[in-house]
Amino acid sequence: MRILGIGGSPRAGGNSDFLLDQALEAAGASGAEVERLYVRELEISPCHECDHCRERQPCPIPTDGAQRFFEALDRCPVVVLATPVFFYGPPASLKALIDRAQARYHARRAERTSPVLGAGFVLAAGGSRRADTFSALELILKEWFFALRRELAELRGFGGLEGPGAARAAGEVREAARRLGERAARWRGGG
Ligand SMILES: Cc1cc2nc3c(=O)[nH]c(=O)nc-3n(C[C@H](O)[C@H](O)[C@H](O)COP(=O)(O)O)c2cc1C
């Protein structure tokens, strides 16, 4: 299984990066081939809502970091995304990448049959312990993975992660991230 790991946090070395490292290390140990991208390094232009992609592909935005993501995605059926929650949603840089899937969303909607090509596994970090901390993020990512022709297989949210080293200090968080990585490596198609 080829897995694309996406680091969604603008902060290097924080909780999401730790969760991603753990999941990908465990996935690699389970036999997966792993590549990774950090959204903060991609420089992605936001969607202009020109609506070009309703009728025609490709998106007319000049080549930027989004293409690197889509090229990697097309090699990797499974995506493991690690992201913090910002105001209940993804950070702005990750949201820009999510919105750039609009061309794929239209392409998928235009097809009569639209096979699922893979799966998305998500590790999410939040400072709060509220029960609804990850609810909005889950809706957003479910729709994103639909556009990417992936099913959202699993979203695991970890609340109470305040400082950048909080995930590292919690043994059960590390273990949960590793188990998710192992499940991602074993993914063999939706049911
Ligand atoms: C702009 C901003 C908005 C945030 N909004 C939320 C929020 O809505 N809910 C929450 O639980 N935590 C929120 N947080 C806290 C982060 O999600 C939390 O610190 C997380 O562990 C950061 O992960 P990282 O180290 O991977 O960046 C916010 C942090 C920032 C900087």
The ligand as an SDF file (V2000), in Angstrom:
LIG
                    3D

 31 33  0  0  0  0  0  0  0  0999 V2000
   -5.7800   30.1780   15.3890 C   0  0  0  0  0  0  0  0  0  0  0  0
   -6.0230   29.0290   16.3470 C   0  0  0  0  0  0  0  0  0  0  0  0
   -7.3210   28.5590   16.5020 C   0  0  0  0  0  0  0  0  0  0  0  0
   -7.5620   27.4780   17.3270 C   0  0  0  0  0  0  0  0  0  0  0  0
   -8.8460   27.0150   17.4490 N   0  0  0  0  0  0  0  0  0  0  0  0
   -9.1020   25.9330   18.2040 C   0  0  0  0  0  0  0  0  0  0  0  0
  -10.4280   25.4010   18.3060 C   0  0  0  0  0  0  0  0  0  0  0  0
  -11.3900   25.8940   17.7050 O   0  0  0  0  0  0  0  0  0  0  0  0
  -10.6360   24.3100   19.0920 N   0  0  0  0  0  0  0  0  0  0  0  0
   -9.6040   23.7180   19.7730 C   0  0  0  0  0  0  0  0  0  0  0  0
   -9.8340   22.7270   20.4510 O   0  0  0  0  0  0  0  0  0  0  0  0
   -8.3250   24.1840   19.6970 N   0  0  0  0  0  0  0  0  0  0  0  0
   -8.0540   25.2650   18.9330 C   0  0  0  0  0  0  0  0  0  0  0  0
   -6.7610   25.7370   18.8130 N   0  0  0  0  0  0  0  0  0  0  0  0
   -5.6680   25.0200   19.5090 C   0  0  0  0  0  0  0  0  0  0  0  0
   -4.9200   24.0280   18.5820 C   0  0  0  0  0  0  0  0  0  0  0  0
   -5.8220   23.2100   17.8620 O   0  0  0  0  0  0  0  0  0  0  0  0
   -4.0330   23.1170   19.4450 C   0  0  0  0  0  0  0  0  0  0  0  0
   -3.0890   23.8980   20.1350 O   0  0  0  0  0  0  0  0  0  0  0  0
   -3.3240   22.0350   18.6520 C   0  0  0  0  0  0  0  0  0  0  0  0
   -2.7560   21.1000   19.5280 O   0  0  0  0  0  0  0  0  0  0  0  0
   -2.2150   22.6210   17.7630 C   0  0  0  0  0  0  0  0  0  0  0  0
   -1.6410   21.5820   17.0050 O   0  0  0  0  0  0  0  0  0  0  0  0
   -0.2140   21.7530   16.2500 P   0  0  0  0  0  0  0  0  0  0  0  0
    0.8300   21.7830   17.3360 O   0  0  0  0  0  0  0  0  0  0  0  0
   -0.1090   20.5720   15.3800 O   0  0  0  0  0  0  0  0  0  0  0  0
   -0.2920   23.0170   15.4630 O   0  0  0  0  0  0  0  0  0  0  0  0
   -6.4920   26.8410   18.0310 C   0  0  0  0  0  0  0  0  0  0  0  0
   -5.1910   27.3370   17.8630 C   0  0  0  0  0  0  0  0  0  0  0  0
   -4.9520   28.4140   17.0370 C   0  0  0  0  0  0  0  0  0  0  0  0
   -3.5360   28.9250   16.8600 C   0  0  0  0  0  0  0  0  0  0  0  0
  1  2  1  0
  2  3  1  0
  2 30  2  0
  3  4  2  0
  4  5  1  0
  4 28  1  0
  5  6  2  0
  6  7  1  0
  6 13  1  0
  7  8  2  0
  7  9  1  0
  9 10  1  0
 10 11  2  0
 10 12  1  0
 12 13  2  0
 13 14  1  0
 14 15  1  0
 14 28  1  0
 15 16  1  0
 16 17  1  0
 16 18  1  0
 18 19  1  0
 18 20  1  0
 20 21  1  0
 20 22  1  0
 22 23  1  0
 23 24  1  0
 24 25  2  0
 24 26  1  0
 24 27  1  0
 28 29  2  0
 29 30  1  0
 30 31  1  0
M  END
$$$$
